[in-house]
C-alpha cells in the first residue's frame, strides 16, 4: 500500500505561518486527531545535534516545535521533548537553540536520553542488540522532527538518520566503532533503528535547511518547505526527488530497498513535486571507500582511497570537543595542535559533526583525487 507524503510551502518561521503550514501538512494525513488521543504521552524527537542559534540551521527550529506542541495540546495529549545530542545534554542544547524557551512557556518537559534498554521485540534485520532510550517505549506516540541537512557520512540527515539520536550518547560512539567503518553497514544499523522505533509521524523542517559541510558547519539555505509522513523512509525518498538525485544515492534508502522496505510507492499530496524542486543545493562529496579491492590491497591503501577529516589550523580554536568525542581515539592534541592517526580513524566523521567552528572538513584521499573516482550521485549539482 502506498504511503502518503505531504509537501507544503512555508517561506518563513513566523509562528502563525508555521502553524498554518503544519496543520495543512498533517490534515493531508488525516489530521492530528489521527495520531494523538486525549491522555496520550507524546514524545517529540527533534534534531538536537549541537547547541547553536536557530538561524544556523543545525537544529529543528523552535517555531516547528511550538506549532507541533500546540496541536498536541489541542487534542489533549501530554507532550515531552527528548534527544541525545552529539555534545552536551538535551536541556543545554534546547536552551541555546531557542527550544527551551518554547518548552517552558508551554509546560513541556525536556527528557534526557540516558536510560538505555534493549527492545523487547528484536525488529532489526542485522543488529539485534541496539539499545534505545527507555523514553521511546514509555511514550504512546513518537513524533520524529528532523532537520533537512547534509551529512558528510550519509549524504543527507533526514527522517531515518534523525532516529539515531534515540540511542543514548555514549552508546552512539560505540555503534560508530562497531558499524562506522563501512558506510553501508552503518546505514543498515540506521535502518534497523528505524524499524525498531517506527515513529507515528515524521515532520521535516525544510523551511531553512543546511547544505555543504553539514550536519553542523554547513551553510543555511532557504528551501521554503515542510514535509510530513507516517513513514520517514518514504519521506526521505521524496527529498531525493526534490533534489533531483537518485533515491538510491541515500544509503539508508538503498539498504531499505535491498531488505524489501519502501518499495510500495509513495503518493505525494499538497504541492506538486515538479513545482517545488530544489534547483540549487550543494551536496557533500562522498568518495568510494574500498573500490571492491581485496583486503590485502585495500588495508594499506585506506588513506589513499577514502575520504578523511582534515583540520584547518587557522580556524581551529583547540576546544578539544573533537578529541573528546572521537570513538576510536584517533585524534590527539599535541604541542603544535591536533593530529589525526588516520590508521586508527574509522571515518565516522563525528569530529566534523561536532566542531563548533567548522574547522574540520572532509577531503578525498590522494588516490581518489588522482584517479577521479568520486562516487557520482546521479543528478548531483
C-alpha positions as CSV (number, residue, x, y, z in Angstrom):
1,X,0.0,0.0,0.0
2,X,1.3,3.4,-0.9
3,X,2.4,5.8,1.8
4,X,1.5,9.5,1.6
5,X,4.0,12.3,1.9
6,X,2.6,15.8,2.1
7,X,4.6,18.8,0.8
8,X,3.6,22.3,2.0
9,X,5.2,25.6,1.2
10,X,6.4,27.7,4.1
11,X,8.8,30.6,3.5
12,X,9.2,31.9,7.0
13,X,9.5,30.8,10.6
14,X,6.7,33.2,11.6
15,X,4.9,31.2,14.2
16,X,1.4,31.8,12.7
17,X,2.6,30.8,9.2
18,X,4.4,27.7,10.5
19,X,1.3,26.6,12.5
20,X,-0.8,27.0,9.4
21,X,1.6,25.0,7.3
22,X,1.9,22.3,9.9
23,X,-1.9,21.9,10.1
24,X,-2.2,21.6,6.3
25,X,0.6,19.1,6.2
26,X,-0.9,16.9,8.8
27,X,-4.5,17.3,7.6
28,X,-3.4,15.6,4.4
29,X,-2.5,12.6,6.6
30,X,-5.9,12.5,8.4
31,X,-5.4,15.4,10.9
32,X,-3.6,15.5,14.2
33,X,-6.5,13.5,15.8
34,X,-5.4,10.5,13.7
35,X,-2.2,10.4,15.7
36,X,-3.0,11.8,19.2
37,X,-5.8,11.0,21.5
38,X,-6.6,12.6,24.9
39,X,-4.2,11.4,27.5
40,X,-1.6,10.1,25.1
41,X,2.0,10.6,26.1
42,X,3.7,12.1,23.0
43,X,7.4,12.2,22.7
44,X,8.9,14.8,20.3
45,X,12.3,13.7,18.9
46,X,13.8,16.8,17.1
47,X,17.3,17.2,15.8
48,X,19.4,18.4,18.7
49,X,22.8,17.7,17.3
50,X,24.5,20.8,18.9
51,X,23.6,23.9,20.7
52,X,23.6,26.7,18.2
53,X,21.2,29.5,17.4
54,X,18.1,28.7,15.3
55,X,19.4,30.7,12.3
56,X,22.4,28.4,12.0
57,X,20.0,25.6,10.8
58,X,21.7,23.0,12.9
59,X,18.6,22.0,15.0
60,X,14.9,21.8,14.4
61,X,13.5,25.3,14.6
62,X,11.6,26.3,17.8
63,X,8.7,27.5,15.7
64,X,8.2,24.0,14.4
65,X,8.4,22.6,17.9
66,X,5.9,25.2,19.2
67,X,3.4,24.5,16.4
68,X,3.5,20.8,17.0
69,X,3.2,21.2,20.8
70,X,0.1,23.4,20.3
71,X,-1.6,20.8,18.1
72,X,-0.9,18.1,20.6
73,X,-2.2,20.1,23.5
74,X,-5.4,20.8,21.5
75,X,-6.0,17.1,21.2
76,X,-5.4,16.6,25.0
77,X,-2.1,14.9,24.5
78,X,0.8,15.2,27.1
79,X,4.0,16.1,25.2
80,X,7.7,16.0,26.1
81,X,10.9,16.6,24.1
82,X,13.8,14.2,24.1
83,X,17.1,13.5,22.3
84,X,20.7,12.5,22.8
85,X,22.9,15.4,21.4
86,X,26.3,14.8,19.9
87,X,27.8,17.0,22.7
88,X,26.3,18.2,26.0
89,X,22.7,17.4,27.1
90,X,19.3,17.9,25.6
91,X,18.4,20.7,28.0
92,X,21.5,22.7,27.3
93,X,21.1,22.3,23.5
94,X,17.5,23.3,23.7
95,X,18.4,26.4,25.6
96,X,20.9,27.5,23.0
97,X,18.7,26.6,20.1
98,X,15.7,28.6,21.4
99,X,13.6,25.4,22.1
100,X,13.7,25.5,25.9
101,X,12.0,28.9,25.9
102,X,9.1,27.4,23.9
103,X,9.1,24.2,26.0
104,X,9.0,26.2,29.3
105,X,6.2,28.5,28.1
106,X,4.1,25.5,27.1
107,X,4.9,23.5,30.2
108,X,6.6,20.8,28.2
109,X,9.4,18.8,29.9
110,X,12.7,18.0,28.2
111,X,13.8,14.4,28.7
112,X,17.5,13.4,28.7
113,X,18.1,10.2,26.8
114,X,20.3,8.4,29.4
115,X,18.3,5.2,30.2
116,X,19.3,2.6,27.6
117,X,17.2,-0.5,27.3
118,X,17.0,-3.4,24.8
119,X,13.8,-3.5,22.9
120,X,11.6,-6.5,23.8
121,X,10.9,-7.1,20.1
122,X,14.2,-7.5,18.2
123,X,12.9,-6.0,14.9
124,X,16.4,-5.2,13.4
125,X,17.4,-7.3,10.5
126,X,21.2,-7.1,11.1
127,X,21.8,-5.7,14.5
128,X,19.8,-7.4,17.3
129,X,21.1,-5.7,20.4
130,X,20.7,-1.9,19.8
131,X,19.9,-0.1,23.0
132,X,17.3,2.6,22.7
133,X,16.3,5.1,25.4
134,X,13.5,3.9,27.6
135,X,11.6,7.2,26.9
136,X,10.8,5.9,23.4
137,X,9.0,2.8,24.8
138,X,7.3,4.7,27.6
139,X,5.6,7.1,25.1
140,X,2.3,6.2,23.5
141,X,3.2,8.2,20.4
142,X,6.6,9.2,18.9
143,X,6.8,12.3,16.6
144,X,10.1,12.4,14.6
145,X,11.0,16.1,13.8
146,X,14.2,16.1,11.7
147,X,16.0,19.0,10.1
148,X,16.8,19.0,6.3
149,X,20.6,18.9,6.3
150,X,23.6,17.5,4.5
151,X,25.8,14.8,6.2
152,X,29.4,14.0,5.3
153,X,29.0,10.3,6.0
154,X,25.4,9.6,4.9
155,X,25.0,12.4,2.3
156,X,21.8,13.7,4.0
157,X,20.4,13.5,7.5
158,X,16.6,13.4,7.3
159,X,13.9,11.2,8.8
160,X,15.6,7.9,9.2
161,X,19.0,9.2,10.3
162,X,17.4,11.5,12.9
163,X,16.3,8.4,14.8
164,X,19.9,7.6,15.6
165,X,19.6,10.2,18.4
166,X,17.3,7.7,20.2
167,X,20.5,5.8,21.1
168,X,21.8,7.3,24.4
169,X,25.0,9.3,24.0
170,X,27.9,7.0,25.0
171,X,26.4,4.1,23.1
172,X,26.3,6.2,19.9
173,X,30.1,6.3,20.0
174,X,30.1,2.5,20.5
175,X,27.9,2.0,17.4
176,X,30.2,4.2,15.4
177,X,33.0,1.9,16.3
178,X,31.0,-1.2,15.5
179,X,29.4,-0.1,12.3
180,X,31.0,3.2,11.2
181,X,34.0,1.6,9.3
182,X,31.7,0.6,6.5
183,X,29.2,3.1,5.3
184,X,26.7,0.5,4.2
185,X,26.9,-1.3,7.5
186,X,26.3,2.0,9.3
187,X,23.3,2.6,7.0
188,X,22.0,-0.9,7.9
189,X,22.2,0.0,11.5
190,X,20.2,3.2,11.0
191,X,17.5,1.2,9.1
192,X,17.4,-1.3,12.0
193,X,16.8,1.6,14.4
194,X,14.0,3.0,12.2
195,X,12.3,-0.5,12.2
196,X,12.6,-0.7,16.0
197,X,11.1,2.8,16.7
198,X,8.7,3.2,13.8
199,X,7.6,6.7,14.7
200,X,3.9,7.6,14.3
201,X,4.6,10.8,12.4
202,X,7.6,12.4,10.8
203,X,7.6,16.2,10.1
204,X,10.7,17.6,8.3
205,X,11.8,21.1,8.9
206,X,12.8,22.3,5.5
207,X,11.9,26.0,5.8
208,X,15.6,26.7,6.0
209,X,17.9,23.7,5.5
210,X,21.6,23.2,5.5
211,X,23.9,22.5,2.5
212,X,27.6,21.9,2.2
213,X,29.7,20.9,5.2
214,X,26.8,19.5,7.2
215,X,25.4,18.5,9.6
216,X,26.9,21.1,12.0
217,X,29.1,23.5,10.0
218,X,27.3,23.8,6.6
219,X,25.5,26.8,5.1
220,X,21.9,27.7,5.8
221,X,19.8,27.6,2.6
222,X,16.1,28.8,2.3
223,X,14.1,25.9,1.0
224,X,10.6,27.0,2.0
225,X,9.1,23.6,2.6
226,X,7.6,21.4,5.3
227,X,7.1,17.7,4.6
228,X,5.2,15.2,6.7
229,X,4.5,11.4,6.5
230,X,3.7,8.4,8.6
231,X,6.9,6.8,7.3
232,X,10.3,8.6,7.4
233,X,11.7,6.2,4.9
234,X,9.2,7.3,2.3
235,X,9.7,11.0,3.2
236,X,13.5,10.6,2.6
237,X,12.7,9.2,-0.8
238,X,10.7,12.3,-1.7
239,X,13.5,14.6,-0.6
240,X,15.8,12.9,-3.0
241,X,13.2,13.5,-5.8
242,X,13.1,17.2,-4.7
243,X,16.9,17.4,-5.0
244,X,16.9,15.7,-8.4
245,X,19.2,12.9,-7.2
246,X,18.7,9.1,-7.3
247,X,16.8,7.7,-4.3
248,X,19.5,5.1,-4.0
249,X,22.2,7.7,-3.6
250,X,21.0,7.9,0.0
251,X,22.4,4.8,1.5
252,X,19.6,4.3,4.0
253,X,17.2,4.1,1.1
254,X,19.4,1.7,-0.8
255,X,19.7,-0.6,2.2
256,X,16.0,-0.5,2.9
257,X,15.2,-1.4,-0.8
258,X,17.6,-4.4,-0.5
259,X,15.6,-5.5,2.5
260,X,12.3,-5.2,0.7
261,X,11.3,-2.0,2.5
262,X,9.9,1.2,0.9
263,X,9.0,-0.4,-2.4
264,X,5.3,0.0,-2.3
265,X,5.3,3.5,-3.8
266,X,4.8,7.0,-2.4
267,X,1.8,9.3,-3.0
268,X,2.7,13.0,-2.9
269,X,0.0,15.4,-1.8
270,X,-0.1,19.2,-1.3
271,X,2.4,20.8,-3.6
272,X,3.3,19.0,-6.9
273,X,6.9,17.7,-6.9
274,X,7.7,19.5,-10.2
275,X,6.6,22.8,-8.8
276,X,8.8,22.8,-5.7
277,X,12.0,21.0,-6.9
278,X,15.2,22.5,-5.4
279,X,17.2,24.0,-8.3
280,X,20.5,24.5,-6.5
281,X,21.7,22.6,-3.5
282,X,25.4,21.9,-2.5
283,X,25.7,18.2,-1.6
284,X,28.8,16.9,0.1
285,X,31.2,14.8,-2.0
286,X,31.2,11.1,-0.9
287,X,34.1,9.0,-2.1
288,X,34.3,5.3,-2.6
289,X,35.7,3.6,0.5
290,X,37.0,0.3,-1.0
291,X,36.6,0.2,-4.7
292,X,35.8,-3.5,-4.2
293,X,39.5,-4.3,-3.8
294,X,40.8,-7.4,-2.0
295,X,41.5,-6.8,1.7
296,X,45.3,-7.2,1.5
297,X,45.4,-4.3,-1.0
298,X,42.6,-2.2,0.5
299,X,44.1,-2.0,4.0
300,X,47.4,-0.3,3.2
301,X,45.7,2.0,0.7
302,X,42.9,3.0,3.1
303,X,44.2,6.6,3.4
304,X,44.7,6.9,-0.3
305,X,41.3,5.5,-1.3
306,X,39.0,7.1,1.3
307,X,37.8,10.5,2.3
308,X,39.2,11.8,5.6
309,X,38.7,14.6,8.1
310,X,41.1,17.5,7.8
311,X,41.6,20.3,10.2
312,X,42.0,23.9,9.2
313,X,44.5,25.1,11.8
314,X,43.7,28.8,11.2
315,X,40.0,28.2,12.1
316,X,40.5,25.7,14.9
317,X,40.2,27.1,18.4
318,X,41.6,24.0,20.1
319,X,38.4,23.5,22.1
320,X,39.1,19.7,22.2
321,X,35.5,18.7,21.6
322,X,36.5,16.6,18.6
323,X,39.1,14.9,20.7
324,X,36.6,14.1,23.4
325,X,34.0,12.6,21.0
326,X,36.3,10.6,18.7
327,X,35.1,6.9,19.1
328,X,38.5,5.2,18.2
329,X,40.5,7.9,19.9
330,X,42.4,8.6,16.7
331,X,42.6,12.3,17.3
332,X,45.1,13.7,19.8
333,X,46.2,17.1,21.0
334,X,49.9,17.8,20.6
335,X,52.1,20.9,21.3
336,X,51.5,22.2,17.7
337,X,47.8,21.4,17.6
338,X,45.6,18.5,16.8
339,X,46.9,15.4,15.0
340,X,44.9,12.6,13.3
341,X,46.1,9.0,13.4
342,X,44.5,8.1,10.1
343,X,45.4,4.4,10.6
344,X,43.0,4.3,13.6
345,X,40.4,6.7,12.1
346,X,37.2,4.9,11.1
347,X,35.8,7.8,9.0
348,X,32.7,8.2,11.2
349,X,33.2,12.0,10.9
350,X,31.9,12.6,14.5
351,X,34.7,15.2,14.8
352,X,33.4,17.1,11.7
353,X,29.8,16.8,13.0
354,X,30.6,18.3,16.4
355,X,33.2,21.0,15.5
356,X,31.6,24.3,16.6
357,X,33.9,26.4,14.4
358,X,33.5,24.5,11.1
359,X,37.3,23.9,11.2
360,X,37.1,20.2,10.1
361,X,36.2,19.4,6.5
362,X,36.0,16.1,4.5
363,X,38.6,15.7,1.8
364,X,39.3,12.8,-0.6
365,X,42.5,10.7,-0.4
366,X,45.3,11.4,-2.9
367,X,44.4,8.3,-5.0
368,X,40.8,9.4,-5.2
369,X,41.9,12.8,-6.4
370,X,44.4,11.3,-8.9
371,X,42.1,8.7,-10.3
372,X,39.0,10.9,-10.3
373,X,36.9,8.1,-8.8
374,X,34.5,10.1,-6.7
375,X,31.2,8.4,-6.3
376,X,29.0,10.3,-8.8
377,X,25.5,10.9,-7.5
378,X,23.1,10.9,-10.4
379,X,21.8,14.4,-10.9
380,X,24.0,15.9,-8.3
381,X,24.6,19.6,-8.8
